[in-house]
C-alpha cells in the first residue's frame, strides 16, 4: 500500500474505533435503563447519562461490540 493510502486508512480506522466506543457507551446506557431499571430511554437523553463501572458490568455489551466490529471489517474490505 502506498504511504498516503496507509495514512488515510489509519486515520479512518482511528475515527471508526472512536465512533464504535461512543456508540457502545450510548447503547450500554440504553440497555442498562431497559434491563435493570425497566425504563425506556432514547438515544438523545442517553448521551447525557454516565454509568458507573459496576453499572457497565451489569450490561452485556459484547453482542453490540461484535456487531460494530463486523461492520468495521466489512467497511475495510
N, C-alpha and C positions, 0 to 999 in steps of 0.2 A: 504494500500500500504506500502511496506517495505521502510524504510528510504532511502536506496541507490536509489531505483527506483524513489522515490519522488524527490530526489536531481537531478537525471539525467533528469527527466521530467521538473523540474523547470528551469534548465539550457537550455534545448531545447526550452521551451516556451519563455524564455528571448531572445534567438537568433532569433526565429521566429518573435517576435514583432519588434525587431530592424531591421530585414530584411524587414518587411512589411512597416515600416515607411520610410526606404530608397527607396524602390520601389515606394511608394506613392509620394515621393518628385520628383523622376525622371518622373513619369507619369504626375504629375502636370505641370512640365516644358514642356513636350511634348504637353499636352493638351492646355496649355496657348499659346504656339507658334502657334499651329494649329488653334485654335478657335479665338483668339484675334488678333494675328499678321499675320495670314494667311500664315505662313511659315512652311514648313515641316522640322522636325528635328528628328534625330535618337537618340537612347539611349546613344551612346558614347559621342557626344557633349553635350547632355542634362545633363550629370553628372557634367559638369563644370559650369553650369549656376545656379545662385541663384535668386529666385524670392523674391520680397518684400512681406510684409504682404498683401498689397492691391491687388497685383497680384494673390496671392494664393486664396484670397477671391473671385476673379472673375472666378476661375476654379472650376467646380463641381467634387470633388474627392470622393464624397460619394459612388458612384457606384463602383469605383475601390476599395475602402476600404472594402465595403461589399463583393466583390469578394474575396479579400485576406482573410478576416475573415472566409468566408465559407470554403476556402481551408485549413485554420488553424484548424478549428473544425473537418474537415474530417481527418486531419493528427492525431489529438489527439484521435480519436475514434477507 
